[in-house]
């Protein structure tokens, strides 16, 4: 158990307090107990003061097992010597370690800094080294070390010759005798292949008597009266006169466990969890007691009775648990049904049912999805399924049970005062059926917020292909002309051919999606909340997309079909130039607006200076001039002078027909001057407001609400 907010493990080794992983000073008792665990140590636990790798730490025994170097001897060098523990809280354990030497016929010595304290010598035999014979001194030998040693050095007396004249195979080491015994019987094992072997060190906190008593009182003060578990006790073992540092050792009473250095109560050990602890002496039952346990014998009849009572109690408890689980499940199901009914009513479900029952609506085109179906299709609205975020909701990719891919729009909470408008809008938009308009498939009203389901469009937005120049689908002149014609056809359908005329109000290249065959699909990434529906037109709210908004809107605050024409004109200029609608890279004379820059370039006969290279390369000058003049007419500051979408579509289709005829061997156009069929007013202060003015969400949004025309964004 490490300190709170401190790392407790390093490379699988548990690091309990008073040890701690640095460099956080509060995680260990003092510098002697700091463990390094970083790139420098290879992320192995290493005692910072000694550089020894830690293998394990025992709080109960006050020991730590480390990897310790083996000393190899020869005539020219002796490397390396055991670690010097002076100044650290560690001493070499005489109880756990043995000094072992492999040196046939030579005397091996072990000593402290000033004098030798022991040694051994082995007899030479032809049997080879068998570490199991080291205790009897055949080709290797072992001896004990005195207690409290902090500094050890080893040596070999090469003057006392054995077999051979060199000592290249001589080596000595201090080793954990338990480890050494376990590997001594392993065949083909040789210590000289090791650079280090395990050694046990004893440790304790460096405290004097006064500090020990203060520490003990500190532990006792933390005792909780509500907890009957005892507190740990701290003692100072007698130290030899050679060392003036005392070791403070803390431990839990027998039968209890815990980390006594953290000042928390010790916890009772349940000895009865160990199997067969009471299996001897005829005892057959175990009872755990604080700090111990007891075994007792129960008569056969009593045993059977206890078993029956236990089985009965278990059955009753099982039945109670099953009943509670079933009741909880039933209540939860009823609560969910009631919640869905409340949400369905709040989201306008009753109004939608009235619309469907009136017989005026094509029921087949409106589907009410179940919440479970959409949750399953989107993997419970997993973040990995998110296609995009709108101002009023999030769009998820989903797969229905029949394998159909859809886009699910999770809207924000709607205003209950606008439920009628929202339902009317869903009914109207569900009737839209045009190959270049993203189709609304249905909705779900039994969730906290409405869910709208649209067809999935896979190939991203037109803006991505214009401004990012994707190699897999280059926008040639023919493709740009086709896409422009498709967009115009969709807008003409919305304005004139739909059951109820619709103004889109947010036409821009990011709202034009490309399907699997790269055909244009008009979409809207706005909200799922409805707008007021008047006697003639359904409109959608625009949030003020700079560069696309009709300048006339700033004066009249009214949106007409010609406002959509203006926005389409900006998209058409984007297709011609490949430039963004708003850019700070344009000159001050041109302004930030692409529309203004385009008009000025045409007035100064510099149209081909700003056209995209793909347009100039693929189209004839005559066709480009016709489309450019059409875009200029769409950008007229006076809405009444702009063409209708019917006229725009017809003119683009005409250019397409000419292009097809030319590509089949028809006569190519010669260079012509730009058509000036209609005058364009100079760019005045009205247009500049679209460049640098504030967001339009202020005044306009105070009088309108947003519409979920096509709130879906492909990846």
Secondary structure as a PSIPRED ss2 file (coil, helix, strand):
# PSIPRED VFORMAT (PSIPRED V4.0)

   1 X C   1.000  0.000  0.000
   2 X C   1.000  0.000  0.000
   3 X C   1.000  0.000  0.000
   4 X C   1.000  0.000  0.000
   5 X C   1.000  0.000  0.000
   6 X C   1.000  0.000  0.000
   7 X C   1.000  0.000  0.000
   8 X C   1.000  0.000  0.000
   9 X E   0.000  0.000  1.000
  10 X E   0.000  0.000  1.000
  11 X C   1.000  0.000  0.000
  12 X C   1.000  0.000  0.000
  13 X E   0.000  0.000  1.000
  14 X E   0.000  0.000  1.000
  15 X C   1.000  0.000  0.000
  16 X C   1.000  0.000  0.000
  17 X C   1.000  0.000  0.000
  18 X C   1.000  0.000  0.000
  19 X C   1.000  0.000  0.000
  20 X E   0.000  0.000  1.000
  21 X E   0.000  0.000  1.000
  22 X C   1.000  0.000  0.000
  23 X C   1.000  0.000  0.000
  24 X C   1.000  0.000  0.000
  25 X H   0.000  1.000  0.000
  26 X H   0.000  1.000  0.000
  27 X H   0.000  1.000  0.000
  28 X C   1.000  0.000  0.000
  29 X C   1.000  0.000  0.000
  30 X C   1.000  0.000  0.000
  31 X H   0.000  1.000  0.000
  32 X H   0.000  1.000  0.000
  33 X H   0.000  1.000  0.000
  34 X E   0.000  0.000  1.000
  35 X E   0.000  0.000  1.000
  36 X E   0.000  0.000  1.000
  37 X C   1.000  0.000  0.000
  38 X C   1.000  0.000  0.000
  39 X C   1.000  0.000  0.000
  40 X C   1.000  0.000  0.000
  41 X C   1.000  0.000  0.000
  42 X C   1.000  0.000  0.000
  43 X C   1.000  0.000  0.000
  44 X C   1.000  0.000  0.000
  45 X C   1.000  0.000  0.000
  46 X E   0.000  0.000  1.000
  47 X E   0.000  0.000  1.000
  48 X C   1.000  0.000  0.000
  49 X C   1.000  0.000  0.000
  50 X C   1.000  0.000  0.000
  51 X C   1.000  0.000  0.000
  52 X C   1.000  0.000  0.000
  53 X E   0.000  0.000  1.000
  54 X E   0.000  0.000  1.000
  55 X E   0.000  0.000  1.000
  56 X E   0.000  0.000  1.000
  57 X E   0.000  0.000  1.000
  58 X E   0.000  0.000  1.000
  59 X C   1.000  0.000  0.000
  60 X C   1.000  0.000  0.000
  61 X C   1.000  0.000  0.000
  62 X C   1.000  0.000  0.000
  63 X E   0.000  0.000  1.000
  64 X E   0.000  0.000  1.000
  65 X E   0.000  0.000  1.000
  66 X E   0.000  0.000  1.000
  67 X E   0.000  0.000  1.000
  68 X E   0.000  0.000  1.000
  69 X E   0.000  0.000  1.000
  70 X C   1.000  0.000  0.000
  71 X E   0.000  0.000  1.000
  72 X E   0.000  0.000  1.000
  73 X E   0.000  0.000  1.000
  74 X C   1.000  0.000  0.000
  75 X C   1.000  0.000  0.000
  76 X C   1.000  0.000  0.000
  77 X C   1.000  0.000  0.000
  78 X E   0.000  0.000  1.000
  79 X E   0.000  0.000  1.000
  80 X C   1.000  0.000  0.000
  81 X C   1.000  0.000  0.000
  82 X C   1.000  0.000  0.000
  83 X C   1.000  0.000  0.000
  84 X C   1.000  0.000  0.000
  85 X C   1.000  0.000  0.000
  86 X C   1.000  0.000  0.000
  87 X C   1.000  0.000  0.000
  88 X C   1.000  0.000  0.000
  89 X C   1.000  0.000  0.000
  90 X E   0.000  0.000  1.000
  91 X E   0.000  0.000  1.000
  92 X E   0.000  0.000  1.000
  93 X C   1.000  0.000  0.000
  94 X C   1.000  0.000  0.000
  95 X C   1.000  0.000  0.000
  96 X C   1.000  0.000  0.000
  97 X E   0.000  0.000  1.000
  98 X E   0.000  0.000  1.000
  99 X E   0.000  0.000  1.000
 100 X E   0.000  0.000  1.000
 101 X E   0.000  0.000  1.000
 102 X E   0.000  0.000  1.000
 103 X C   1.000  0.000  0.000
 104 X E   0.000  0.000  1.000
 105 X C   1.000  0.000  0.000
 106 X C   1.000  0.000  0.000
 107 X E   0.000  0.000  1.000
 108 X E   0.000  0.000  1.000
 109 X E   0.000  0.000  1.000
 110 X E   0.000  0.000  1.000
 111 X E   0.000  0.000  1.000
 112 X C   1.000  0.000  0.000
 113 X C   1.000  0.000  0.000
 114 X C   1.000  0.000  0.000
 115 X C   1.000  0.000  0.000
 116 X E   0.000  0.000  1.000
 117 X E   0.000  0.000  1.000
 118 X E   0.000  0.000  1.000
 119 X E   0.000  0.000  1.000
 120 X E   0.000  0.000  1.000
 121 X E   0.000  0.000  1.000
 122 X E   0.000  0.000  1.000
 123 X E   0.000  0.000  1.000
 124 X C   1.000  0.000  0.000
 125 X C   1.000  0.000  0.000
 126 X C   1.000  0.000  0.000
 127 X C   1.000  0.000  0.000
 128 X C   1.000  0.000  0.000
 129 X C   1.000  0.000  0.000
 130 X C   1.000  0.000  0.000
 131 X H   0.000  1.000  0.000
 132 X H   0.000  1.000  0.000
 133 X H   0.000  1.000  0.000
 134 X H   0.000  1.000  0.000
 135 X H   0.000  1.000  0.000
 136 X H   0.000  1.000  0.000
 137 X C   1.000  0.000  0.000
 138 X E   0.000  0.000  1.000
 139 X C   1.000  0.000  0.000
 140 X C   1.000  0.000  0.000
 141 X E   0.000  0.000  1.000
 142 X E   0.000  0.000  1.000
 143 X E   0.000  0.000  1.000
 144 X C   1.000  0.000  0.000
 145 X C   1.000  0.000  0.000
 146 X C   1.000  0.000  0.000
 147 X C   1.000  0.000  0.000
 148 X C   1.000  0.000  0.000
 149 X E   0.000  0.000  1.000
 150 X C   1.000  0.000  0.000
 151 X C   1.000  0.000  0.000
 152 X C   1.000  0.000  0.000
 153 X E   0.000  0.000  1.000
 154 X E   0.000  0.000  1.000
 155 X E   0.000  0.000  1.000
 156 X E   0.000  0.000  1.000
 157 X E   0.000  0.000  1.000
 158 X C   1.000  0.000  0.000
 159 X C   1.000  0.000  0.000
 160 X C   1.000  0.000  0.000
 161 X C   1.000  0.000  0.000
 162 X C   1.000  0.000  0.000
 163 X C   1.000  0.000  0.000
 164 X C   1.000  0.000  0.000
 165 X C   1.000  0.000  0.000
 166 X C   1.000  0.000  0.000
 167 X C   1.000  0.000  0.000
 168 X C   1.000  0.000  0.000
 169 X C   1.000  0.000  0.000
 170 X E   0.000  0.000  1.000
 171 X E   0.000  0.000  1.000
 172 X E   0.000  0.000  1.000
 173 X E   0.000  0.000  1.000
 174 X E   0.000  0.000  1.000
 175 X E   0.000  0.000  1.000
 176 X E   0.000  0.000  1.000
 177 X H   0.000  1.000  0.000
 178 X H   0.000  1.000  0.000
 179 X H   0.000  1.000  0.000
 180 X H   0.000  1.000  0.000
 181 X H   0.000  1.000  0.000
 182 X H   0.000  1.000  0.000
 183 X H   0.000  1.000  0.000
 184 X H   0.000  1.000  0.000
 185 X C   1.000  0.000  0.000
 186 X C   1.000  0.000  0.000
 187 X C   1.000  0.000  0.000
 188 X C   1.000  0.000  0.000
 189 X C   1.000  0.000  0.000
 190 X C   1.000  0.000  0.000
 191 X H   0.000  1.000  0.000
 192 X H   0.000  1.000  0.000
 193 X H   0.000  1.000  0.000
 194 X C   1.000  0.000  0.000
 195 X C   1.000  0.000  0.000
 196 X E   0.000  0.000  1.000
 197 X E   0.000  0.000  1.000
 198 X E   0.000  0.000  1.000
 199 X E   0.000  0.000  1.000
 200 X E   0.000  0.000  1.000
 201 X E   0.000  0.000  1.000
 202 X E   0.000  0.000  1.000
 203 X E   0.000  0.000  1.000
 204 X C   1.000  0.000  0.000
 205 X E   0.000  0.000  1.000
 206 X E   0.000  0.000  1.000
 207 X C   1.000  0.000  0.000
 208 X C   1.000  0.000  0.000
 209 X H   0.000  1.000  0.000
 210 X H   0.000  1.000  0.000
 211 X H   0.000  1.000  0.000
 212 X H   0.000  1.000  0.000
 213 X H   0.000  1.000  0.000
 214 X H   0.000  1.000  0.000
 215 X H   0.000  1.000  0.000
 216 X H   0.000  1.000  0.000
 217 X H   0.000  1.000  0.000
 218 X H   0.000  1.000  0.000
 219 X H   0.000  1.000  0.000
 220 X H   0.000  1.000  0.000
 221 X H   0.000  1.000  0.000
 222 X C   1.000  0.000  0.000
 223 X C   1.000  0.000  0.000
 224 X C   1.000  0.000  0.000
 225 X C   1.000  0.000  0.000
 226 X C   1.000  0.000  0.000
 227 X C   1.000  0.000  0.000
 228 X C   1.000  0.000  0.000
 229 X C   1.000  0.000  0.000
 230 X C   1.000  0.000  0.000
 231 X C   1.000  0.000  0.000
 232 X C   1.000  0.000  0.000
 233 X E   0.000  0.000  1.000
 234 X E   0.000  0.000  1.000
 235 X E   0.000  0.000  1.000
 236 X E   0.000  0.000  1.000
 237 X C   1.000  0.000  0.000
 238 X C   1.000  0.000  0.000
 239 X C   1.000  0.000  0.000
 240 X C   1.000  0.000  0.000
 241 X C   1.000  0.000  0.000
 242 X C   1.000  0.000  0.000
 243 X C   1.000  0.000  0.000
 244 X C   1.000  0.000  0.000
 245 X C   1.000  0.000  0.000
 246 X C   1.000  0.000  0.000
 247 X E   0.000  0.000  1.000
 248 X E   0.000  0.000  1.000
 249 X E   0.000  0.000  1.000
 250 X E   0.000  0.000  1.000
 251 X E   0.000  0.000  1.000
 252 X C   1.000  0.000  0.000
 253 X C   1.000  0.000  0.000
 254 X C   1.000  0.000  0.000
 255 X C   1.000  0.000  0.000
 256 X E   0.000  0.000  1.000
 257 X E   0.000  0.000  1.000
 258 X C   1.000  0.000  0.000
 259 X C   1.000  0.000  0.000
 260 X H   0.000  1.000  0.000
 261 X H   0.000  1.000  0.000
 262 X H   0.000  1.000  0.000
 263 X C   1.000  0.000  0.000
 264 X C   1.000  0.000  0.000
 265 X C   1.000  0.000  0.000
 266 X C   1.000  0.000  0.000
 267 X E   0.000  0.000  1.000
 268 X E   0.000  0.000  1.000
 269 X C   1.000  0.000  0.000
 270 X C   1.000  0.000  0.000
 271 X H   0.000  1.000  0.000
 272 X H   0.000  1.000  0.000
 273 X H   0.000  1.000  0.000
 274 X C   1.000  0.000  0.000
 275 X C   1.000  0.000  0.000
 276 X C   1.000  0.000  0.000
 277 X C   1.000  0.000  0.000
 278 X C   1.000  0.000  0.000
 279 X C   1.000  0.000  0.000
 280 X C   1.000  0.000  0.000
 281 X C   1.000  0.000  0.000
 282 X C   1.000  0.000  0.000
 283 X C   1.000  0.000  0.000
 284 X C   1.000  0.000  0.000
 285 X E   0.000  0.000  1.000
 286 X E   0.000  0.000  1.000
 287 X E   0.000  0.000  1.000
 288 X E   0.000  0.000  1.000
 289 X E   0.000  0.000  1.000
 290 X C   1.000  0.000  0.000
 291 X C   1.000  0.000  0.000
 292 X E   0.000  0.000  1.000
 293 X E   0.000  0.000  1.000
 294 X E   0.000  0.000  1.000
 295 X E   0.000  0.000  1.000
 296 X E   0.000  0.000  1.000
 297 X C   1.000  0.000  0.000
 298 X C   1.000  0.000  0.000
 299 X C   1.000  0.000  0.000
 300 X H   0.000  1.000  0.000
 301 X H   0.000  1.000  0.000
 302 X H   0.000  1.000  0.000
 303 X H   0.000  1.000  0.000
 304 X H   0.000  1.000  0.000
 305 X H   0.000  1.000  0.000
 306 X H   0.000  1.000  0.000
 307 X H   0.000  1.000  0.000
 308 X H   0.000  1.000  0.000
 309 X H   0.000  1.000  0.000
 310 X H   0.000  1.000  0.000
 311 X H   0.000  1.000  0.000
 312 X H   0.000  1.000  0.000
 313 X H   0.000  1.000  0.000
 314 X H   0.000  1.000  0.000
 315 X H   0.000  1.000  0.000
 316 X H   0.000  1.000  0.000
 317 X H   0.000  1.000  0.000
 318 X H   0.000  1.000  0.000
 319 X H   0.000  1.000  0.000
 320 X H   0.000  1.000  0.000
 321 X H   0.000  1.000  0.000
 322 X H   0.000  1.000  0.000
 323 X H   0.000  1.000  0.000
 324 X H   0.000  1.000  0.000
 325 X H   0.000  1.000  0.000
 326 X H   0.000  1.000  0.000
 327 X H   0.000  1.000  0.000
 328 X H   0.000  1.000  0.000
 329 X H   0.000  1.000  0.000
 330 X H   0.000  1.000  0.000
 331 X H   0.000  1.000  0.000
 332 X H   0.000  1.000  0.000
 333 X H   0.000  1.000  0.000
 334 X H   0.000  1.000  0.000
 335 X H   0.000  1.000  0.000
 336 X H   0.000  1.000  0.000
 337 X H   0.000  1.000  0.000
 338 X H   0.000  1.000  0.000
 339 X H   0.000  1.000  0.000
 340 X H   0.000  1.000  0.000
 341 X H   0.000  1.000  0.000
 342 X H   0.000  1.000  0.000
 343 X H   0.000  1.000  0.000
 344 X H   0.000  1.000  0.000
 345 X H   0.000  1.000  0.000
 346 X H   0.000  1.000  0.000
 347 X C   1.000  0.000  0.000
 348 X C   1.000  0.000  0.000
 349 X H   0.000  1.000  0.000
 350 X H   0.000  1.000  0.000
 351 X H   0.000  1.000  0.000
 352 X H   0.000  1.000  0.000
 353 X H   0.000  1.000  0.000
 354 X H   0.000  1.000  0.000
 355 X H   0.000  1.000  0.000
 356 X H   0.000  1.000  0.000
 357 X H   0.000  1.000  0.000
 358 X C   1.000  0.000  0.000
 359 X C   1.000  0.000  0.000
 360 X C   1.000  0.000  0.000
 361 X C   1.000  0.000  0.000
 362 X C   1.000  0.000  0.000
 363 X H   0.000  1.000  0.000
 364 X H   0.000  1.000  0.000
 365 X H   0.000  1.000  0.000
 366 X C   1.000  0.000  0.000
 367 X E   0.000  0.000  1.000
 368 X E   0.000  0.000  1.000
 369 X C   1.000  0.000  0.000
 370 X C   1.000  0.000  0.000
 371 X H   0.000  1.000  0.000
 372 X H   0.000  1.000  0.000
 373 X H   0.000  1.000  0.000
 374 X H   0.000  1.000  0.000
 375 X H   0.000  1.000  0.000
 376 X H   0.000  1.000  0.000
 377 X H   0.000  1.000  0.000
 378 X C   1.000  0.000  0.000
 379 X C   1.000  0.000  0.000
 380 X C   1.000  0.000  0.000
 381 X C   1.000  0.000  0.000
 382 X C   1.000  0.000  0.000
 383 X H   0.000  1.000  0.000
 384 X H   0.000  1.000  0.000
 385 X H   0.000  1.000  0.000
 386 X E   0.000  0.000  1.000
 387 X E   0.000  0.000  1.000
 388 X E   0.000  0.000  1.000
 389 X E   0.000  0.000  1.000
 390 X E   0.000  0.000  1.000
 391 X C   1.000  0.000  0.000
 392 X C   1.000  0.000  0.000
 393 X E   0.000  0.000  1.000
 394 X E   0.000  0.000  1.000
 395 X E   0.000  0.000  1.000
 396 X E   0.000  0.000  1.000
 397 X E   0.000  0.000  1.000
 398 X E   0.000  0.000  1.000
 399 X E   0.000  0.000  1.000
 400 X C   1.000  0.000  0.000
 401 X C   1.000  0.000  0.000
 402 X C   1.000  0.000  0.000
 403 X C   1.000  0.000  0.000
 404 X C   1.000  0.000  0.000
 405 X E   0.000  0.000  1.000
 406 X E   0.000  0.000  1.000
 407 X E   0.000  0.000  1.000
 408 X E   0.000  0.000  1.000
 409 X E   0.000  0.000  1.000
 410 X E   0.000  0.000  1.000
 411 X E   0.000  0.000  1.000
 412 X C   1.000  0.000  0.000
 413 X C   1.000  0.000  0.000
 414 X C   1.000  0.000  0.000
 415 X C   1.000  0.000  0.000
 416 X H   0.000  1.000  0.000
 417 X H   0.000  1.000  0.000
 418 X H   0.000  1.000  0.000
 419 X H   0.000  1.000  0.000
 420 X H   0.000  1.000  0.000
 421 X H   0.000  1.000  0.000
 422 X H   0.000  1.000  0.000
 423 X H   0.000  1.000  0.000
 424 X H   0.000  1.000  0.000
 425 X H   0.000  1.000  0.000
 426 X H   0.000  1.000  0.000
 427 X H   0.000  1.000  0.000
 428 X H   0.000  1.000  0.000
 429 X H   0.000  1.000  0.000
 430 X H   0.000  1.000  0.000
 431 X C   1.000  0.000  0.000
 432 X C   1.000  0.000  0.000
 433 X C   1.000  0.000  0.000
 434 X C   1.000  0.000  0.000
 435 X C   1.000  0.000  0.000
 436 X C   1.000  0.000  0.000
 437 X E   0.000  0.000  1.000
 438 X C   1.000  0.000  0.000
 439 X C   1.000  0.000  0.000
 440 X E   0.000  0.000  1.000
 441 X E   0.000  0.000  1.000
 442 X E   0.000  0.000  1.000
 443 X E   0.000  0.000  1.000
 444 X E   0.000  0.000  1.000
 445 X C   1.000  0.000  0.000
 446 X C   1.000  0.000  0.000
 447 X C   1.000  0.000  0.000
 448 X C   1.000  0.000  0.000
 449 X C   1.000  0.000  0.000
 450 X C   1.000  0.000  0.000
 451 X E   0.000  0.000  1.000
 452 X E   0.000  0.000  1.000
 453 X E   0.000  0.000  1.000
 454 X E   0.000  0.000  1.000
 455 X E   0.000  0.000  1.000
 456 X C   1.000  0.000  0.000
 457 X C   1.000  0.000  0.000
 458 X C   1.000  0.000  0.000
 459 X C   1.000  0.000  0.000
 460 X C   1.000  0.000  0.000
 461 X E   0.000  0.000  1.000
 462 X H   0.000  1.000  0.000
 463 X H   0.000  1.000  0.000
 464 X H   0.000  1.000  0.000
 465 X H   0.000  1.000  0.000
 466 X H   0.000  1.000  0.000
 467 X H   0.000  1.000  0.000
 468 X C   1.000  0.000  0.000
 469 X C   1.000  0.000  0.000
 470 X C   1.000  0.000  0.000
 471 X H   0.000  1.000  0.000
 472 X H   0.000  1.000  0.000
 473 X H   0.000  1.000  0.000
 474 X C   1.000  0.000  0.000
 475 X C   1.000  0.000  0.000
 476 X C   1.000  0.000  0.000
 477 X H   0.000  1.000  0.000
 478 X H   0.000  1.000  0.000
 479 X H   0.000  1.000  0.000
 480 X H   0.000  1.000  0.000
 481 X H   0.000  1.000  0.000
 482 X H   0.000  1.000  0.000
 483 X H   0.000  1.000  0.000
 484 X H   0.000  1.000  0.000
 485 X H   0.000  1.000  0.000
 486 X H   0.000  1.000  0.000
 487 X H   0.000  1.000  0.000
 488 X H   0.000  1.000  0.000
 489 X H   0.000  1.000  0.000
 490 X H   0.000  1.000  0.000
 491 X H   0.000  1.000  0.000
 492 X H   0.000  1.000  0.000
 493 X H   0.000  1.000  0.000
 494 X H   0.000  1.000  0.000
 495 X H   0.000  1.000  0.000
 496 X H   0.000  1.000  0.000
 497 X H   0.000  1.000  0.000
 498 X C   1.000  0.000  0.000
 499 X C   1.000  0.000  0.000
 500 X C   1.000  0.000  0.000
 501 X C   1.000  0.000  0.000
 502 X E   0.000  0.000  1.000
 503 X E   0.000  0.000  1.000
 504 X C   1.000  0.000  0.000
 505 X C   1.000  0.000  0.000
 506 X C   1.000  0.000  0.000
 507 X C   1.000  0.000  0.000
 508 X C   1.000  0.000  0.000
 509 X H   0.000  1.000  0.000
 510 X H   0.000  1.000  0.000
 511 X H   0.000  1.000  0.000
 512 X E   0.000  0.000  1.000
 513 X E   0.000  0.000  1.000
 514 X E   0.000  0.000  1.000
 515 X C   1.000  0.000  0.000
 516 X C   1.000  0.000  0.000
 517 X C   1.000  0.000  0.000
 518 X C   1.000  0.000  0.000
 519 X C   1.000  0.000  0.000
 520 X E   0.000  0.000  1.000
 521 X E   0.000  0.000  1.000
 522 X E   0.000  0.000  1.000
 523 X C   1.000  0.000  0.000
 524 X C   1.000  0.000  0.000
 525 X C   1.000  0.000  0.000
 526 X C   1.000  0.000  0.000
 527 X C   1.000  0.000  0.000
 528 X C   1.000  0.000  0.000
 529 X C   1.000  0.000  0.000
 530 X C   1.000  0.000  0.000
 531 X C   1.000  0.000  0.000
 532 X C   1.000  0.000  0.000
 533 X C   1.000  0.000  0.000
 534 X C   1.000  0.000  0.000
 535 X C   1.000  0.000  0.000
 536 X C   1.000  0.000  0.000
 537 X C   1.000  0.000  0.000
 538 X E   0.000  0.000  1.000
 539 X E   0.000  0.000  1.000
 540 X C   1.000  0.000  0.000
 541 X C   1.000  0.000  0.000
 542 X C   1.000  0.000  0.000
 543 X C   1.000  0.000  0.000
 544 X C   1.000  0.000  0.000
 545 X C   1.000  0.000  0.000
 546 X C   1.000  0.000  0.000
 547 X C   1.000  0.000  0.000
 548 X C   1.000  0.000  0.000
 549 X C   1.000  0.000  0.000
 550 X C   1.000  0.000  0.000
 551 X C   1.000  0.000  0.000
 552 X C   1.000  0.000  0.000
 553 X H   0.000  1.000  0.000
 554 X H   0.000  1.000  0.000
 555 X H   0.000  1.000  0.000
 556 X H   0.000  1.000  0.000
 557 X C   1.000  0.000  0.000
 558 X C   1.000  0.000  0.000
 559 X C   1.000  0.000  0.000
 560 X C   1.000  0.000  0.000
 561 X H   0.000  1.000  0.000
 562 X H   0.000  1.000  0.000
 563 X H   0.000  1.000  0.000
 564 X H   0.000  1.000  0.000
 565 X H   0.000  1.000  0.000
 566 X H   0.000  1.000  0.000
 567 X H   0.000  1.000  0.000
 568 X H   0.000  1.000  0.000
 569 X H   0.000  1.000  0.000
 570 X H   0.000  1.000  0.000
 571 X H   0.000  1.000  0.000
 572 X H   0.000  1.000  0.000
 573 X H   0.000  1.000  0.000
 574 X H   0.000  1.000  0.000
 575 X H   0.000  1.000  0.000
 576 X H   0.000  1.000  0.000
 577 X H   0.000  1.000  0.000
 578 X C   1.000  0.000  0.000
 579 X C   1.000  0.000  0.000
 580 X C   1.000  0.000  0.000
 581 X C   1.000  0.000  0.000
 582 X E   0.000  0.000  1.000
 583 X C   1.000  0.000  0.000
 584 X C   1.000  0.000  0.000
 585 X C   1.000  0.000  0.000
 586 X C   1.000  0.000  0.000
 587 X C   1.000  0.000  0.000
 588 X C   1.000  0.000  0.000
 589 X C   1.000  0.000  0.000
 590 X C   1.000  0.000  0.000
 591 X C   1.000  0.000  0.000
 592 X C   1.000  0.000  0.000
 593 X E   0.000  0.000  1.000
 594 X H   0.000  1.000  0.000
 595 X H   0.000  1.000  0.000
 596 X H   0.000  1.000  0.000
 597 X H   0.000  1.000  0.000
 598 X H   0.000  1.000  0.000
 599 X H   0.000  1.000  0.000
 600 X H   0.000  1.000  0.000
 601 X H   0.000  1.000  0.000
 602 X H   0.000  1.000  0.000
 603 X H   0.000  1.000  0.000
 604 X C   1.000  0.000  0.000
 605 X C   1.000  0.000  0.000
 606 X C   1.000  0.000  0.000
 607 X H   0.000  1.000  0.000
 608 X H   0.000  1.000  0.000
 609 X H   0.000  1.000  0.000
 610 X H   0.000  1.000  0.000
 611 X C   1.000  0.000  0.000
 612 X C   1.000  0.000  0.000
 613 X H   0.000  1.000  0.000
 614 X H   0.000  1.000  0.000
 615 X H   0.000  1.000  0.000
 616 X H   0.000  1.000  0.000
 617 X H   0.000  1.000  0.000
 618 X H   0.000  1.000  0.000
 619 X C   1.000  0.000  0.000
 620 X C   1.000  0.000  0.000
 621 X H   0.000  1.000  0.000
 622 X H   0.000  1.000  0.000
 623 X H   0.000  1.000  0.000
 624 X H   0.000  1.000  0.000
 625 X H   0.000  1.000  0.000
 626 X H   0.000  1.000  0.000
 627 X H   0.000  1.000  0.000
 628 X H   0.000  1.000  0.000
 629 X H   0.000  1.000  0.000
 630 X H   0.000  1.000  0.000
 631 X H   0.000  1.000  0.000
 632 X H   0.000  1.000  0.000
 633 X H   0.000  1.000  0.000
 634 X H   0.000  1.000  0.000
 635 X C   1.000  0.000  0.000
 636 X C   1.000  0.000  0.000
 637 X C   1.000  0.000  0.000
 638 X C   1.000  0.000  0.000
 639 X H   0.000  1.000  0.000
 640 X H   0.000  1.000  0.000
 641 X H   0.000  1.000  0.000
 642 X C   1.000  0.000  0.000
 643 X C   1.000  0.000  0.000
 644 X C   1.000  0.000  0.000
 645 X H   0.000  1.000  0.000
 646 X H   0.000  1.000  0.000
 647 X H   0.000  1.000  0.000
 648 X H   0.000  1.000  0.000
 649 X H   0.000  1.000  0.000
 650 X H   0.000  1.000  0.000
 651 X H   0.000  1.000  0.000
 652 X H   0.000  1.000  0.000
 653 X H   0.000  1.000  0.000
 654 X H   0.000  1.000  0.000
 655 X H   0.000  1.000  0.000
 656 X H   0.000  1.000  0.000
 657 X H   0.000  1.000  0.000
 658 X H   0.000  1.000  0.000
 659 X H   0.000  1.000  0.000
 660 X H   0.000  1.000  0.000
 661 X H   0.000  1.000  0.000
 662 X H   0.000  1.000  0.000
 663 X H   0.000  1.000  0.000
 664 X C   1.000  0.000  0.000
 665 X C   1.000  0.000  0.000
 666 X C   1.000  0.000  0.000
 667 X C   1.000  0.000  0.000
 668 X C   1.000  0.000  0.000
 669 X C   1.000  0.000  0.000
 670 X C   1.000  0.000  0.000
 671 X C   1.000  0.000  0.000
 672 X C   1.000  0.000  0.000
 673 X C   1.000  0.000  0.000
 674 X C   1.000  0.000  0.000
 675 X C   1.000  0.000  0.000
 676 X C   1.000  0.000  0.000
 677 X C   1.000  0.000  0.000
 678 X C   1.000  0.000  0.000
 679 X C   1.000  0.000  0.000
 680 X C   1.000  0.000  0.000
 681 X C   1.000  0.000  0.000
 682 X C   1.000  0.000  0.000
 683 X C   1.000  0.000  0.000
 684 X C   1.000  0.000  0.000
 685 X H   0.000  1.000  0.000
 686 X H   0.000  1.000  0.000
 687 X H   0.000  1.000  0.000
 688 X H   0.000  1.000  0.000
 689 X H   0.000  1.000  0.000
 690 X H   0.000  1.000  0.000
 691 X H   0.000  1.000  0.000
 692 X H   0.000  1.000  0.000
 693 X C   1.000  0.000  0.000
 694 X C   1.000  0.000  0.000
 695 X C   1.000  0.000  0.000
 696 X C   1.000  0.000  0.000
 697 X C   1.000  0.000  0.000
 698 X C   1.000  0.000  0.000
 699 X H   0.000  1.000  0.000
 700 X H   0.000  1.000  0.000
 701 X H   0.000  1.000  0.000
 702 X H   0.000  1.000  0.000
 703 X H   0.000  1.000  0.000
 704 X C   1.000  0.000  0.000
 705 X C   1.000  0.000  0.000
 706 X C   1.000  0.000  0.000
 707 X C   1.000  0.000  0.000
 708 X C   1.000  0.000  0.000
 709 X C   1.000  0.000  0.000
 710 X C   1.000  0.000  0.000
 711 X C   1.000  0.000  0.000
 712 X C   1.000  0.000  0.000
 713 X C   1.000  0.000  0.000
 714 X C   1.000  0.000  0.000
 715 X C   1.000  0.000  0.000
